[in-house]
Amino acid sequence: MPNKPLPALLALLCLGAAVPSAQADDYGTTTTLKLGSGLSNLTLGWLEIPKNMINTSNQINVLFGISGGLLKGLLHTAGRTLTGAVDFLTFPVPTQPIAHPEFVWQKFSDETSYGPAFASGTFKNPKPAPAPATSPYSKM
């Protein structure tokens, strides 16, 4: 009997993706966004190069936009491509995509940022911890 690990792996993946019906809408939306952004960032991460060249030229000047924007774009290309691969491979786990904005063409003038990697889809805006009233070193 030939060994067929791929169909068995796909069956386990589908079974592992099953969720209660009350969470099906959030789960489906979150995982679909993560799958789509992961696939697009994996294949179109190179668009960070012209994006950063244009944005750096607009912020500083054309000469620095060509040189510095190219270097910055290369770094963001690597970041977006790698995070796209991670999002694509882990799309059944209902977390938000790692790269923000989710797609390279969204909010074109915004700087690309990464993380938090495992922020839950339903827990998007956590409240910050309250600041201490006084410094622990102020009484020394």
Summary of the structure (lengths in Angstrom):
residues: 140
radius of gyration: 20.4
end to end distance: 75.6
largest distance: 75.6
contacts: 349
relative contact order: 0.14
helix: 56%
strand: 4%
